[in-house]
Amino acid sequence: MIQPRLLLRLGLATVLVLTLGAGRASADLQIQYYDLTSSNISQTGPYAQVKVDLVDSTHATITFDSLTNGGFTYLFAGGGGVAMVGANITGSFTLASFSGTPYQSPGGTISDGGTGQLDGFGSFTQSLNDSASGPSNAFTEVTLSVTANTGTTWSAITGVGGLLTTNNQGEILAVHIGALASGNTTSFTTTGDAAGATPINPPVHPSPEPSTMALSALGMLGFLAYGLRRRSK
Protein backbone atom coordinates (compact mmCIF):
# COMPACT_ATOMS: atom_id res chain seq x y z
CA MET A 1 0.00 0.00 0.00
CA ILE A 2 1.33 3.45 -0.95
CA GLN A 3 2.08 5.54 2.12
CA PRO A 4 0.66 9.09 2.21
CA ARG A 5 4.14 10.55 2.72
CA LEU A 6 5.46 8.78 -0.38
CA LEU A 7 2.44 9.92 -2.36
CA LEU A 8 3.04 13.50 -1.33
CA ARG A 9 6.69 13.25 -2.39
CA LEU A 10 5.64 11.92 -5.77
CA GLY A 11 3.14 14.75 -6.05
CA LEU A 12 5.77 17.38 -5.30
CA ALA A 13 8.07 15.86 -7.92
CA THR A 14 5.24 15.96 -10.46
CA VAL A 15 4.49 19.59 -9.67
CA LEU A 16 8.17 20.49 -10.04
CA VAL A 17 8.38 18.87 -13.48
CA LEU A 18 5.20 20.57 -14.67
CA THR A 19 6.30 23.94 -13.33
CA LEU A 20 9.66 23.69 -15.09
CA GLY A 21 7.82 22.77 -18.28
CA ALA A 22 5.58 25.81 -17.84
CA GLY A 23 8.64 28.00 -17.53
CA ARG A 24 10.00 26.70 -20.80
CA ALA A 25 6.63 27.07 -22.54
CA SER A 26 6.30 30.71 -21.47
CA ALA A 27 9.84 31.72 -22.52
CA ASP A 28 8.87 33.57 -25.72
CA LEU A 29 8.08 37.24 -25.25
CA GLN A 30 5.63 37.50 -28.13
CA ILE A 31 4.47 35.72 -31.28
CA GLN A 32 2.58 37.39 -34.12
CA TYR A 33 1.32 36.10 -37.46
CA TYR A 34 0.95 38.28 -40.55
CA ASP A 35 -0.58 37.78 -43.99
CA LEU A 36 1.16 39.58 -46.84
CA THR A 37 -1.79 40.99 -48.77
CA SER A 38 -0.34 43.66 -51.10
CA SER A 39 1.48 42.86 -54.32
CA ASN A 40 2.56 44.28 -57.67
CA ILE A 41 1.16 41.23 -59.52
CA SER A 42 -2.46 40.86 -60.61
CA GLN A 43 -3.17 37.47 -59.02
CA THR A 44 -5.30 37.20 -55.87
CA GLY A 45 -3.70 37.14 -52.41
CA PRO A 46 -2.86 36.83 -49.63
CA TYR A 47 0.46 35.60 -50.93
CA ALA A 48 2.40 34.55 -47.85
CA GLN A 49 2.00 34.12 -44.12
CA VAL A 50 4.77 35.18 -41.76
CA LYS A 51 5.30 34.05 -38.18
CA VAL A 52 7.40 36.45 -36.11
CA ASP A 53 8.63 34.87 -32.88
CA LEU A 54 10.34 37.19 -30.42
CA VAL A 55 12.00 34.47 -28.35
CA ASP A 56 13.46 36.88 -25.81
CA SER A 57 14.83 40.43 -25.77
CA THR A 58 17.83 39.54 -27.94
CA HIS A 59 16.68 36.62 -30.13
CA ALA A 60 14.00 36.36 -32.81
CA THR A 61 12.95 33.97 -35.56
CA ILE A 62 10.96 34.95 -38.66
CA THR A 63 9.33 32.24 -40.79
CA PHE A 64 7.83 32.90 -44.22
CA ASP A 65 5.31 30.35 -45.56
CA SER A 66 3.88 30.39 -49.10
CA LEU A 67 0.11 30.44 -49.59
CA THR A 68 -2.21 29.17 -52.32
CA ASN A 69 -5.07 31.39 -53.50
CA GLY A 70 -7.04 31.94 -56.70
CA GLY A 71 -5.60 28.86 -58.37
CA PHE A 72 -1.99 29.91 -57.79
CA THR A 73 0.70 28.83 -55.33
CA TYR A 74 3.03 31.70 -54.48
CA LEU A 75 6.57 30.37 -54.11
CA PHE A 76 9.55 32.32 -52.84
CA ALA A 77 12.10 32.76 -55.58
CA GLY A 78 14.94 35.04 -56.52
CA GLY A 79 17.93 34.88 -58.76
CA GLY A 80 19.84 37.59 -60.56
CA GLY A 81 20.54 39.55 -57.37
CA VAL A 82 16.85 39.85 -56.48
CA ALA A 83 16.13 39.59 -52.74
CA MET A 84 13.85 36.65 -51.93
CA VAL A 85 12.58 37.72 -48.48
CA GLY A 86 13.06 40.86 -46.42
CA ALA A 87 12.46 42.02 -42.86
CA ASN A 88 13.05 45.54 -41.58
CA ILE A 89 14.69 44.77 -38.24
CA THR A 90 15.70 47.55 -35.85
CA GLY A 91 18.99 48.18 -34.11
CA SER A 92 22.26 46.31 -34.46
CA PHE A 93 21.94 42.57 -35.00
CA THR A 94 23.57 39.49 -36.48
CA LEU A 95 21.96 36.95 -38.78
CA ALA A 96 22.36 33.80 -36.70
CA SER A 97 20.96 31.21 -39.10
CA PHE A 98 18.70 30.69 -42.10
CA SER A 99 17.10 27.76 -43.90
CA GLY A 100 14.47 26.90 -46.46
CA THR A 101 12.14 24.14 -47.63
CA PRO A 102 12.51 23.72 -51.41
CA TYR A 103 9.49 23.30 -53.66
CA GLN A 104 11.44 20.75 -55.69
CA SER A 105 14.45 18.81 -54.48
CA PRO A 106 17.24 19.82 -54.22
CA GLY A 107 16.09 23.40 -54.79
CA GLY A 108 18.13 26.57 -54.89
CA THR A 109 20.73 27.84 -52.46
CA ILE A 110 19.86 30.54 -49.92
CA SER A 111 22.41 33.20 -48.97
CA ASP A 112 22.59 36.22 -46.68
CA GLY A 113 21.58 39.28 -48.67
CA GLY A 114 22.25 41.84 -45.95
CA THR A 115 20.27 45.01 -46.61
CA GLY A 116 18.15 44.26 -49.66
CA GLN A 117 15.63 45.89 -51.96
CA LEU A 118 12.26 44.39 -52.91
CA ASP A 119 10.87 46.27 -55.89
CA GLY A 120 8.12 48.72 -55.01
CA PHE A 121 8.25 47.93 -51.29
CA GLY A 122 11.54 49.53 -50.37
CA SER A 123 14.73 48.48 -48.63
CA PHE A 124 14.87 45.99 -45.74
CA THR A 125 17.66 45.74 -43.19
CA GLN A 126 17.80 41.95 -43.49
CA SER A 127 17.20 39.98 -46.66
CA LEU A 128 17.91 36.52 -48.00
CA ASN A 129 18.74 35.71 -51.62
CA ASP A 130 18.07 32.70 -53.82
CA SER A 131 20.78 31.35 -56.12
CA ALA A 132 18.55 31.13 -59.20
CA SER A 133 15.00 31.74 -60.43
CA GLY A 134 12.19 29.40 -61.47
CA PRO A 135 10.10 26.79 -59.63
CA SER A 136 12.98 24.30 -59.50
CA ASN A 137 14.92 26.74 -57.33
CA ALA A 138 11.98 28.14 -55.33
CA PHE A 139 11.00 27.60 -51.71
CA THR A 140 7.72 27.02 -49.87
CA GLU A 141 9.15 28.10 -46.50
CA VAL A 142 12.07 30.30 -45.51
CA THR A 143 13.25 30.92 -41.94
CA LEU A 144 15.78 33.36 -40.56
CA SER A 145 16.97 33.88 -36.98
CA VAL A 146 18.66 37.00 -35.65
CA THR A 147 20.55 37.86 -32.48
CA ALA A 148 20.77 41.40 -31.14
CA ASN A 149 24.26 42.83 -30.76
CA THR A 150 25.43 44.58 -27.60
CA GLY A 151 23.35 47.69 -27.00
CA THR A 152 20.23 46.44 -28.80
CA THR A 153 17.22 44.84 -27.10
CA TRP A 154 13.67 44.19 -28.28
CA SER A 155 10.67 44.41 -25.95
CA ALA A 156 7.92 43.82 -28.53
CA ILE A 157 7.49 42.86 -32.17
CA THR A 158 6.49 46.35 -33.32
CA GLY A 159 6.13 49.76 -31.71
CA VAL A 160 8.49 51.41 -29.23
CA GLY A 161 11.43 49.11 -28.61
CA GLY A 162 10.10 46.73 -31.25
CA LEU A 163 11.92 44.14 -33.33
CA LEU A 164 10.38 45.40 -36.60
CA THR A 165 9.82 48.92 -37.86
CA THR A 166 8.47 50.36 -41.10
CA ASN A 167 10.91 51.14 -43.89
CA ASN A 168 10.85 54.07 -46.31
CA GLN A 169 7.76 52.57 -48.00
CA GLY A 170 5.91 51.86 -44.75
CA GLU A 171 6.54 48.10 -44.86
CA ILE A 172 7.99 45.72 -42.27
CA LEU A 173 8.07 42.43 -44.23
CA ALA A 174 8.17 41.47 -47.91
CA VAL A 175 8.81 38.55 -50.26
CA HIS A 176 9.67 38.01 -53.91
CA ILE A 177 7.18 35.51 -55.30
CA GLY A 178 6.49 33.45 -58.37
CA ALA A 179 2.84 32.66 -59.15
CA LEU A 180 2.64 28.98 -60.04
CA ALA A 181 -0.65 27.99 -61.70
CA SER A 182 -2.38 24.82 -60.56
CA GLY A 183 -1.10 21.85 -62.57
CA ASN A 184 2.04 23.66 -63.73
CA THR A 185 5.32 22.70 -62.06
CA THR A 186 7.82 24.09 -64.54
CA SER A 187 7.22 27.82 -65.03
CA PHE A 188 5.73 30.82 -63.25
CA THR A 189 2.82 32.71 -64.77
CA THR A 190 4.35 35.88 -63.38
CA THR A 191 6.76 37.06 -60.70
CA GLY A 192 6.70 40.04 -58.40
CA ASP A 193 6.81 41.16 -54.79
CA ALA A 194 4.35 41.06 -51.90
CA ALA A 195 4.21 43.00 -48.65
CA GLY A 196 1.38 44.68 -46.71
CA ALA A 197 1.78 42.78 -43.45
CA THR A 198 -1.72 42.38 -42.00
CA PRO A 199 -1.93 40.90 -38.47
CA ILE A 200 -4.22 37.86 -38.56
CA ASN A 201 -4.58 37.53 -34.80
CA PRO A 202 -3.71 39.48 -31.67
CA PRO A 203 -0.18 38.91 -30.36
CA VAL A 204 0.01 35.37 -29.02
CA HIS A 205 1.49 34.83 -25.58
CA PRO A 206 2.27 31.28 -24.43
CA SER A 207 -0.54 29.56 -22.55
CA PRO A 208 -0.07 29.11 -18.79
CA GLU A 209 -1.77 25.71 -18.96
CA PRO A 210 1.23 23.73 -17.61
CA SER A 211 1.07 25.82 -14.41
CA THR A 212 -2.66 25.23 -14.18
CA MET A 213 -2.09 21.51 -14.60
CA ALA A 214 0.53 21.58 -11.85
CA LEU A 215 -1.84 23.24 -9.42
CA SER A 216 -4.61 20.79 -10.29
CA ALA A 217 -2.27 17.86 -9.81
CA LEU A 218 -1.19 19.18 -6.42
CA GLY A 219 -4.79 19.58 -5.32
CA MET A 220 -5.77 16.09 -6.43
CA LEU A 221 -2.78 14.50 -4.75
CA GLY A 222 -3.54 16.40 -1.58
CA PHE A 223 -7.07 14.95 -1.51
CA LEU A 224 -5.72 11.46 -2.16
CA ALA A 225 -3.16 11.74 0.62
CA TYR A 226 -5.79 12.98 3.03
CA GLY A 227 -8.10 10.11 2.13
CA LEU A 228 -5.35 7.51 2.50
CA ARG A 229 -4.32 8.92 5.88
CA ARG A 230 -7.88 8.74 7.18
CA ARG A 231 -8.20 5.22 5.85
CA SER A 232 -4.98 4.10 7.56
CA LYS A 233 -6.32 5.35 10.88
C-alpha positions, 0 to 999 in steps of 0.5 A: 500500500502506498504511504501518504508521505510517499504519495506526497513526495511523488506529487511534489516531484510531479508539480516540479516537473510541470512547473519547469515545463511551464517556464520553458513554454512561457519563454517567448516574449511574443508571437505574431502572425501576418498575412502579406496581402499587397502585391505588384502582380495581378493574381489574388492574395494573400500571398504569404504568411509570416510568423514572427517569434520574439523568443526573448529580448535579444533573439527572434525567428521569422518564418515565411510560408507560401500560400495558395489562392485563386488557383496559384501557389506563391513560391519564394524565388529570386535569382539575378541579385533579387532579394527573396525575403526581407524584414526591416529589423531595428537596431544592431543585429547578427543573422544567426541562421537561415534555412528553407524548404525547397518546392522541388528537391534539391532546390536553390541555395539561400544566402545572406543578402544583408540590406536588400531591396524588394521592388516597389516595397523599399529596402529591408535591413535583413534579406535573403537571396536565392541562387537562381530563379524558377520553380525548380529553385523556389521555396515554400518556406524560408526561416531566418533567426537574428541575435541582437548585438550589444546595446540592442534589445527588443521588448515587442514585435512592433512599436516602441522598442520593437523588433520590426519597424516600417521602412521608407515605404511603410513596410515591415516584411516582404517577399519576392514571389512566383505565381505557379498555376495549378497543374504547372510545375515548370514555369511561373505565370508571373513574378513580383513582390508582396508586402502589406503585413496584415496581423491575422490575430492578436499577439500570441502569448504562451498559454499558462496551462502547464502551471494550471495543470501543476496546481490541479495535480497538487490539489488532487494528490492532496485529496488522495493523501488525506483520504489515504491517511484517514483510511490508515487510521 
